[in-house]
Amino acid sequence: RDAFRINRLYNEGMDNLLQGHVQILTAIWKAHRTRPPGGGLRTKGLSLQGWLDIMSKANCIDEVYTLQESRLAFLWSRMHVSDESNDFFNKYSCLTFTDFIEALARMCDMKQVPTNEELEKAEFETRIEWCIAAENGDTSIPRRPSAMYSEDRRPSERTLAEKMEKTLELLYERMYWNPQNIKPYSLDILRKMMNKQDQERGA
């Protein structure tokens, strides 16, 4: 886990990228906080259920980035807790916002989204067009594991910042996409949707 953080996550490129995504990612994280299994107030962090809800809405889970990988991304990103008796559920079973960023980074590193060249060759104008087509059976750009997660475990040729930028853009658009949506996608509309969901779920 530390190798991923040192070699892929903690660097200037990632810092610069995330500065432009804090607002929308905070809204998504807050909107998907759930109540504990026994009821009561919503958790202070993001539970596994909330994490999987995000993965489901963005249609991230597929034959390459499976449910197992999604659970591992969550588990590997949790803050280490030395005193498990103090607010156990929130601290041990949930992701802080910082943990959430790491879990997303792990997901982005495991998945392989099409490059601009692949999109152009397959005659897709955007990644969301490819995503919807792939969900409907199109195989012109095959889904494949990221190089470093393939069988031969090759080092990734792309930085995590480059991969995460493209994957987050697709995640946002897929979370918004619905055939019944009249308004065209915008990041501002998605942020307002998340804020509304957070308010409706209450404390």
PAKOLFI-624833 format. One record per residue (C-alpha): residue number from 1; x, y, z. Coordinates in steps of 0.05 Angstrom, whole numbers, plus 5000, padded with zeros to 4 digits. Example, Ala and Ser with C-alpha at 12.3 -4.5 7.8 and 13.67 -1.06 7.14 Angstrom:
<nodes>
<node><i>1</i><px>5246</px><py>4910</py><pz>5156</pz></node>
<node><i>2</i><px>5273</px><py>4979</py><pz>5143</pz></node>
</nodes>
This chain:
<nodes>
<node><i>1</i><px>5000</px><py>5000</py><pz>5000</pz></node>
<node><i>2</i><px>5056</px><py>5049</py><pz>5017</pz></node>
<node><i>3</i><px>5090</px><py>5034</py><pz>4951</pz></node>
<node><i>4</i><px>5028</px><py>5059</py><pz>4914</pz></node>
<node><i>5</i><px>5026</px><py>5122</py><pz>4955</pz></node>
<node><i>6</i><px>5101</px><py>5136</py><pz>4947</pz></node>
<node><i>7</i><px>5108</px><py>5117</py><pz>4873</pz></node>
<node><i>8</i><px>5041</px><py>5138</py><pz>4845</pz></node>
<node><i>9</i><px>4999</px><py>5182</py><pz>4892</pz></node>
<node><i>10</i><px>5043</px><py>5231</py><pz>4928</pz></node>
<node><i>11</i><px>5072</px><py>5277</py><pz>4875</pz></node>
<node><i>12</i><px>5065</px><py>5348</py><pz>4848</pz></node>
<node><i>13</i><px>5025</px><py>5325</py><pz>4787</pz></node>
<node><i>14</i><px>4971</px><py>5294</py><pz>4831</pz></node>
<node><i>15</i><px>4970</px><py>5355</py><pz>4877</pz></node>
<node><i>16</i><px>4959</px><py>5401</py><pz>4818</pz></node>
<node><i>17</i><px>4904</px><py>5357</py><pz>4789</pz></node>
<node><i>18</i><px>4865</px><py>5348</py><pz>4853</pz></node>
<node><i>19</i><px>4863</px><py>5423</py><pz>4868</pz></node>
<node><i>20</i><px>4814</px><py>5431</py><pz>4811</pz></node>
<node><i>21</i><px>4770</px><py>5373</py><pz>4835</pz></node>
<node><i>22</i><px>4762</px><py>5385</py><pz>4910</pz></node>
<node><i>23</i><px>4695</px><py>5419</py><pz>4905</pz></node>
<node><i>24</i><px>4658</px><py>5367</py><pz>4863</pz></node>
<node><i>25</i><px>4692</px><py>5308</py><pz>4899</pz></node>
<node><i>26</i><px>4672</px><py>5336</py><pz>4967</pz></node>
<node><i>27</i><px>4600</px><py>5342</py><pz>4943</pz></node>
<node><i>28</i><px>4601</px><py>5269</py><pz>4918</pz></node>
<node><i>29</i><px>4633</px><py>5244</py><pz>4983</pz></node>
<node><i>30</i><px>4584</px><py>5281</py><pz>5028</pz></node>
<node><i>31</i><px>4522</px><py>5261</py><pz>4987</pz></node>
<node><i>32</i><px>4538</px><py>5186</py><pz>4993</pz></node>
<node><i>33</i><px>4548</px><py>5183</py><pz>5068</pz></node>
<node><i>34</i><px>4499</px><py>5132</py><pz>5096</pz></node>
<node><i>35</i><px>4470</px><py>5114</py><pz>5164</pz></node>
<node><i>36</i><px>4501</px><py>5058</py><pz>5205</pz></node>
<node><i>37</i><px>4469</px><py>4988</py><pz>5199</pz></node>
<node><i>38</i><px>4436</px><py>4998</py><pz>5267</pz></node>
<node><i>39</i><px>4407</px><py>5066</py><pz>5248</pz></node>
<node><i>40</i><px>4422</px><py>5135</py><pz>5276</pz></node>
<node><i>41</i><px>4458</px><py>5194</py><pz>5247</pz></node>
<node><i>42</i><px>4493</px><py>5189</py><pz>5180</pz></node>
<node><i>43</i><px>4566</px><py>5170</py><pz>5185</pz></node>
<node><i>44</i><px>4620</px><py>5224</py><pz>5187</pz></node>
<node><i>45</i><px>4656</px><py>5187</py><pz>5132</pz></node>
<node><i>46</i><px>4640</px><py>5144</py><pz>5072</pz></node>
<node><i>47</i><px>4620</px><py>5072</py><pz>5087</pz></node>
<node><i>48</i><px>4632</px><py>5013</py><pz>5041</pz></node>
<node><i>49</i><px>4559</px><py>5017</py><pz>5020</pz></node>
<node><i>50</i><px>4567</px><py>5090</py><pz>5001</pz></node>
<node><i>51</i><px>4631</px><py>5075</py><pz>4962</pz></node>
<node><i>52</i><px>4598</px><py>5019</py><pz>4923</pz></node>
<node><i>53</i><px>4538</px><py>5065</py><pz>4909</pz></node>
<node><i>54</i><px>4585</px><py>5114</py><pz>4875</pz></node>
<node><i>55</i><px>4619</px><py>5058</py><pz>4836</pz></node>
<node><i>56</i><px>4550</px><py>5032</py><pz>4814</pz></node>
<node><i>57</i><px>4523</px><py>5101</py><pz>4793</pz></node>
<node><i>58</i><px>4586</px><py>5114</py><pz>4753</pz></node>
<node><i>59</i><px>4584</px><py>5043</py><pz>4724</pz></node>
<node><i>60</i><px>4657</px><py>5033</py><pz>4743</pz></node>
<node><i>61</i><px>4650</px><py>4959</py><pz>4760</pz></node>
<node><i>62</i><px>4659</px><py>4914</py><pz>4700</pz></node>
<node><i>63</i><px>4695</px><py>4851</py><pz>4678</pz></node>
<node><i>64</i><px>4762</px><py>4885</py><pz>4689</pz></node>
<node><i>65</i><px>4752</px><py>4928</py><pz>4751</pz></node>
<node><i>66</i><px>4709</px><py>4879</py><pz>4788</pz></node>
<node><i>67</i><px>4670</px><py>4884</py><pz>4854</pz></node>
<node><i>68</i><px>4730</px><py>4851</py><pz>4888</pz></node>
<node><i>69</i><px>4778</px><py>4905</py><pz>4863</pz></node>
<node><i>70</i><px>4729</px><py>4958</py><pz>4884</pz></node>
<node><i>71</i><px>4725</px><py>4930</py><pz>4955</pz></node>
<node><i>72</i><px>4802</px><py>4926</py><pz>4957</pz></node>
<node><i>73</i><px>4809</px><py>4999</py><pz>4936</pz></node>
<node><i>74</i><px>4764</px><py>5017</py><pz>4994</pz></node>
<node><i>75</i><px>4799</px><py>4972</py><pz>5045</pz></node>
<node><i>76</i><px>4870</px><py>4993</py><pz>5025</pz></node>
<node><i>77</i><px>4852</px><py>5067</py><pz>5031</pz></node>
<node><i>78</i><px>4823</px><py>5068</py><pz>5101</pz></node>
<node><i>79</i><px>4859</px><py>5108</py><pz>5154</pz></node>
<node><i>80</i><px>4898</px><py>5065</py><pz>5203</pz></node>
<node><i>81</i><px>4864</px><py>5065</py><pz>5271</pz></node>
<node><i>82</i><px>4904</px><py>5051</py><pz>5334</pz></node>
<node><i>83</i><px>4846</px><py>5059</py><pz>5383</pz></node>
<node><i>84</i><px>4789</px><py>5019</py><pz>5353</pz></node>
<node><i>85</i><px>4745</px><py>5030</py><pz>5414</pz></node>
<node><i>86</i><px>4736</px><py>5105</py><pz>5402</pz></node>
<node><i>87</i><px>4682</px><py>5117</py><pz>5350</pz></node>
<node><i>88</i><px>4699</px><py>5050</py><pz>5317</pz></node>
<node><i>89</i><px>4648</px><py>5051</py><pz>5260</pz></node>
<node><i>90</i><px>4666</px><py>5120</py><pz>5234</pz></node>
<node><i>91</i><px>4741</px><py>5114</py><pz>5241</pz></node>
<node><i>92</i><px>4752</px><py>5041</py><pz>5222</pz></node>
<node><i>93</i><px>4695</px><py>5026</py><pz>5174</pz></node>
<node><i>94</i><px>4690</px><py>5091</py><pz>5136</pz></node>
<node><i>95</i><px>4733</px><py>5134</py><pz>5090</pz></node>
<node><i>96</i><px>4752</px><py>5204</py><pz>5109</pz></node>
<node><i>97</i><px>4753</px><py>5253</py><pz>5050</pz></node>
<node><i>98</i><px>4828</px><py>5242</py><pz>5044</pz></node>
<node><i>99</i><px>4817</px><py>5166</py><pz>5045</pz></node>
<node><i>100</i><px>4763</px><py>5175</py><pz>4991</pz></node>
<node><i>101</i><px>4812</px><py>5211</py><pz>4946</pz></node>
<node><i>102</i><px>4861</px><py>5154</py><pz>4954</pz></node>
<node><i>103</i><px>4807</px><py>5102</py><pz>4939</pz></node>
<node><i>104</i><px>4789</px><py>5140</py><pz>4876</pz></node>
<node><i>105</i><px>4862</px><py>5143</py><pz>4856</pz></node>
<node><i>106</i><px>4869</px><py>5068</py><pz>4864</pz></node>
<node><i>107</i><px>4806</px><py>5057</py><pz>4822</pz></node>
<node><i>108</i><px>4833</px><py>5103</py><pz>4768</pz></node>
<node><i>109</i><px>4899</px><py>5067</py><pz>4768</pz></node>
<node><i>110</i><px>4866</px><py>4998</py><pz>4762</pz></node>
<node><i>111</i><px>4820</px><py>5018</py><pz>4705</pz></node>
<node><i>112</i><px>4842</px><py>5032</py><pz>4634</pz></node>
<node><i>113</i><px>4801</px><py>5085</py><pz>4599</pz></node>
<node><i>114</i><px>4811</px><py>5097</py><pz>4524</pz></node>
<node><i>115</i><px>4865</px><py>5145</py><pz>4502</pz></node>
<node><i>116</i><px>4848</px><py>5202</py><pz>4455</pz></node>
<node><i>117</i><px>4880</px><py>5162</py><pz>4398</pz></node>
<node><i>118</i><px>4837</px><py>5101</py><pz>4412</pz></node>
<node><i>119</i><px>4774</px><py>5144</py><pz>4414</pz></node>
<node><i>120</i><px>4790</px><py>5176</py><pz>4347</pz></node>
<node><i>121</i><px>4807</px><py>5109</py><pz>4314</pz></node>
<node><i>122</i><px>4740</px><py>5079</py><pz>4339</pz></node>
<node><i>123</i><px>4703</px><py>5143</py><pz>4317</pz></node>
<node><i>124</i><px>4680</px><py>5164</py><pz>4386</pz></node>
<node><i>125</i><px>4679</px><py>5238</py><pz>4400</pz></node>
<node><i>126</i><px>4678</px><py>5230</py><pz>4476</pz></node>
<node><i>127</i><px>4692</px><py>5178</py><pz>4529</pz></node>
<node><i>128</i><px>4620</px><py>5179</py><pz>4553</pz></node>
<node><i>129</i><px>4598</px><py>5159</py><pz>4483</pz></node>
<node><i>130</i><px>4647</px><py>5101</py><pz>4486</pz></node>
<node><i>131</i><px>4624</px><py>5082</py><pz>4556</pz></node>
<node><i>132</i><px>4550</px><py>5079</py><pz>4537</pz></node>
<node><i>133</i><px>4567</px><py>5040</py><pz>4473</pz></node>
<node><i>134</i><px>4610</px><py>4991</py><pz>4512</pz></node>
<node><i>135</i><px>4553</px><py>4980</py><pz>4562</pz></node>
<node><i>136</i><px>4509</px><py>4963</py><pz>4503</pz></node>
<node><i>137</i><px>4558</px><py>4912</py><pz>4475</pz></node>
<node><i>138</i><px>4605</px><py>4952</py><pz>4431</pz></node>
<node><i>139</i><px>4675</px><py>4921</py><pz>4431</pz></node>
<node><i>140</i><px>4711</px><py>4968</py><pz>4383</pz></node>
<node><i>141</i><px>4755</px><py>4990</py><pz>4442</pz></node>
<node><i>142</i><px>4762</px><py>4927</py><pz>4485</pz></node>
<node><i>143</i><px>4762</px><py>4936</py><pz>4560</pz></node>
<node><i>144</i><px>4828</px><py>4914</py><pz>4588</pz></node>
<node><i>145</i><px>4865</px><py>4919</py><pz>4654</pz></node>
<node><i>146</i><px>4914</px><py>4974</py><pz>4667</pz></node>
<node><i>147</i><px>4984</px><py>4953</py><pz>4647</pz></node>
<node><i>148</i><px>5009</px><py>4947</py><pz>4718</pz></node>
<node><i>149</i><px>4949</px><py>4904</py><pz>4737</pz></node>
<node><i>150</i><px>4953</px><py>4857</py><pz>4677</pz></node>
<node><i>151</i><px>4983</px><py>4788</py><pz>4681</pz></node>
<node><i>152</i><px>5054</px><py>4811</py><pz>4665</pz></node>
<node><i>153</i><px>5048</px><py>4871</py><pz>4713</pz></node>
<node><i>154</i><px>5083</px><py>4920</py><pz>4668</pz></node>
<node><i>155</i><px>5099</px><py>4988</py><pz>4698</pz></node>
<node><i>156</i><px>5047</px><py>5039</py><pz>4675</pz></node>
<node><i>157</i><px>5071</px><py>5085</py><pz>4620</pz></node>
<node><i>158</i><px>5023</px><py>5139</py><pz>4641</pz></node>
<node><i>159</i><px>5026</px><py>5179</py><pz>4705</pz></node>
<node><i>160</i><px>4970</px><py>5171</py><pz>4755</pz></node>
<node><i>161</i><px>4951</px><py>5244</py><pz>4745</pz></node>
<node><i>162</i><px>4941</px><py>5233</py><pz>4670</pz></node>
<node><i>163</i><px>4899</px><py>5171</py><pz>4682</pz></node>
<node><i>164</i><px>4859</px><py>5201</py><pz>4739</pz></node>
<node><i>165</i><px>4841</px><py>5264</py><pz>4700</pz></node>
<node><i>166</i><px>4809</px><py>5224</py><pz>4644</pz></node>
<node><i>167</i><px>4776</px><py>5173</py><pz>4690</pz></node>
<node><i>168</i><px>4746</px><py>5226</py><pz>4735</pz></node>
<node><i>169</i><px>4717</px><py>5263</py><pz>4675</pz></node>
<node><i>170</i><px>4683</px><py>5198</py><pz>4654</pz></node>
<node><i>171</i><px>4660</px><py>5184</py><pz>4725</pz></node>
<node><i>172</i><px>4626</px><py>5252</py><pz>4731</pz></node>
<node><i>173</i><px>4591</px><py>5246</py><pz>4664</pz></node>
<node><i>174</i><px>4568</px><py>5175</py><pz>4677</pz></node>
<node><i>175</i><px>4540</px><py>5194</py><pz>4745</pz></node>
<node><i>176</i><px>4499</px><py>5249</py><pz>4711</pz></node>
<node><i>177</i><px>4480</px><py>5211</py><pz>4647</pz></node>
<node><i>178</i><px>4408</px><py>5191</py><pz>4641</pz></node>
<node><i>179</i><px>4366</px><py>5187</py><pz>4577</pz></node>
<node><i>180</i><px>4313</px><py>5229</py><pz>4612</pz></node>
<node><i>181</i><px>4359</px><py>5286</py><pz>4630</pz></node>
<node><i>182</i><px>4339</px><py>5347</py><pz>4590</pz></node>
<node><i>183</i><px>4396</px><py>5393</py><pz>4610</pz></node>
<node><i>184</i><px>4463</px><py>5378</py><pz>4579</pz></node>
<node><i>185</i><px>4517</px><py>5354</py><pz>4627</pz></node>
<node><i>186</i><px>4558</px><py>5405</py><pz>4665</pz></node>
<node><i>187</i><px>4601</px><py>5397</py><pz>4727</pz></node>
<node><i>188</i><px>4561</px><py>5452</py><pz>4761</pz></node>
<node><i>189</i><px>4496</px><py>5415</py><pz>4750</pz></node>
<node><i>190</i><px>4525</px><py>5351</py><pz>4778</pz></node>
<node><i>191</i><px>4552</px><py>5388</py><pz>4839</pz></node>
<node><i>192</i><px>4482</px><py>5418</py><pz>4853</pz></node>
<node><i>193</i><px>4452</px><py>5348</py><pz>4845</pz></node>
<node><i>194</i><px>4500</px><py>5321</py><pz>4897</pz></node>
<node><i>195</i><px>4487</px><py>5379</py><pz>4945</pz></node>
<node><i>196</i><px>4412</px><py>5368</py><pz>4939</pz></node>
<node><i>197</i><px>4420</px><py>5293</py><pz>4952</pz></node>
<node><i>198</i><px>4462</px><py>5309</py><pz>5014</pz></node>
<node><i>199</i><px>4409</px><py>5356</py><pz>5041</pz></node>
<node><i>200</i><px>4352</px><py>5308</py><pz>5028</pz></node>
<node><i>201</i><px>4387</px><py>5252</py><pz>5066</pz></node>
<node><i>202</i><px>4391</px><py>5297</py><pz>5128</pz></node>
<node><i>203</i><px>4438</px><py>5292</py><pz>5187</pz></node>
</nodes>
